[in-house]
Amino acid sequence: MNFIKKREEMSSFTPFLEKIEEAAKKQPAFIILREKDLPPVTYRELAVKVLEICENAGVSCVLHYFYKEAIELGVKKIHLPLHILEKMTEREKNCFEVIGVSTHSVEQAKMAEELGASYITAGHVFVTDCKKGLAPRGLGFLKEVCESVDIDVYAIGGISKENMSSCIAAGAKGVCMMSGFMK
């Protein structure tokens, strides 16, 4: 019974993995595997497949949220919510060459930098379906975050080909796209 359920779970990832392959072909700077709602063991299994796709495409893969699984897999790049970074030991942090952190305020950006983040994402900058009903923080917010830290800032939230240059003009090193790649 468990084997059958596990097999069904993994086969349901097929359309998702096909989207990851399509995204990897576009050669982004990196792909973040953000699936925090999965159980850790399932995330780990999915991560193995996504890491392989990214390696074959020559694209860097950053795991998200499940830092213990990333350590087990020997992955050196992780992206975390701030509350998880706050709880990590120095020994755990030292397992990673790159630590990204999601931030939503200048204070969080500064704290992430103090805790050892290599880069941060700041958002949500524009209206996005991922944050339905929440007002976007805007380009002024992004500019303020960029000016408050000495690490790279990537804009996230409602990013499109049409508005990405305004994020760079506000000081962002780059942008993050989610739904734009997954359509």
N, C-alpha and C positions, 0 to 999 in steps of 0.2 A: 504494500500500500504506500509506504513512504517513498519508495523508488519511483512508483508511477506518478505520484504527486510532484516529486522533484523534477522528473522528466517533463511533465506538463508545464511546470513553472519555467524551466529553461527554454522550452520551445516557444513559449509566449514572448520571449525576448527577441525572436527572429526579426520582426519588423523594426524593432528598436535598433538592433545591431546593423541592419541594412541602412538605417538613417545615419548611424555613426560612421559607417563606411563612406557614405555620400559626403558627410561633413568632412571627414579626413581627407578626401580627395581634393577639397578646396584649400588644403594646406593652411589651416589656421595656426597661430603661434602655439596653441595647445588646446586640448579638449579636457574639460573637467567633467568627470563622471559623477553627476549629482543625482543620486537616487537614495536619499536618506530615509525614505519610508520603507525600504526593504529590510528584512532581517539581516543581521551581519553576515551570516553564512551564505545567503543568497547574493548579497552585494559582492562578496569575495569571488564567488563563481562568475558573476557578471563581469567583474573587474578583470579577471583573467582573460576573458574573451575580448574586452575592449582594449586592454593593453596590447594584445596580439594584433588587433586591427590597426591601432595607432603605430605600433612598431613597424608593421608592414608598409604603412603609408609614410613613414618618416616624420610622424607628428608626435609631439610630446603629450603624454597623458598624465593628468593630475587627478588623483583620487580625492574624494570629498567625504568629510564627516567621519568615516570609519578609519581613524588613524591607526588603531591596533592592527586591523587587517592589512593596511598599507605597510606597516612595519613587517608583518609576517611575510608579505609578498616581496619585500625588498624594494618597494617603490619609494623614491626619494623626493617626490613632490606631492604635497597635500594642500587642500583648501578646506578651511574650517570656519564654523561660526565662532564668534569671539568667545562665547561662554565655554566652548570646549578648549580653546587655546589657553584660557585662564586656568583650567584644571590640569593641564599637562605638566609633567615633570620636565626638568631641564634635560634629563636623560632621554625622554621620549622625543622632545623637540630636536635633540641632536641627531636623531635618526633621519632627519630630513635636510635636504639641501635647499629646498624651497618650501616656504610656508605662506600660503595665501589666506587672507581673512576677509570675510564679508563684514562690511560696516555700513551704518546708516546715520552716522552723525560725526561731527568733527571730533567730539570727545572719544568716540569709539575708534576712530582712525588713529588718534594719538595713542590710545591704550594698546591697540594692536601693534603699533610700531614699537612701543616700549616693551611689549611681551615677546618681541623677536620676529614679527611678521616680515617676510621678504617683500610682499606687495599686498595691496588691499583692493577689494572691489568696493565701490561706493554707489549706492543707489537707494531706491530706484529713481533714475533721473527723469524719465519720461513715462507717460501713461503706458501701462502694460497689463495684459490679461493675467499675468502671474500675481498681480497685486490689485485685483479688481476692487474698486471702491475706495482705494487709498490714493490720496492726491500725490502726484510725483513731487520729488524734492527740487528738481530743476537744475539748470546749469549754474546758477549762483551757488547752490549747495556744493555742486561738484567742484567749482573753482575754489571755494573756501576750504574744502577737504584737501585738494591738491596743494594749496598754499600752506597747509598746517603740518604736513609730514614730509620727510626726506626719502620716502620709499615710493616705488611706482604705484600709481593709482589707475585702476581700470574702471571705466563707467559701465554700469549695468542697469537694465530696466528700460524696456521700450526702444532699444537701440536698433536702428535701421541704416541702410546705405545712405538715406537722405539726411540723417541727423548725426552720424558718427563724426564728421569733421568738426561740428560745433563742440563736441566733447573734447576733442584733441585741442581745439582753440582755448577751451576752459582749463587746460593743463593736464588732462588725462594722458597717460602713456599709451593707452589703447582702449578698446571697448570689448564688452562681452555680449555675445548674442546667444540666445537660447532658442526661442520659438522660430526665429528666422532661419536657423539651420535645421530645425526639426520638421519643417512643413513639407 
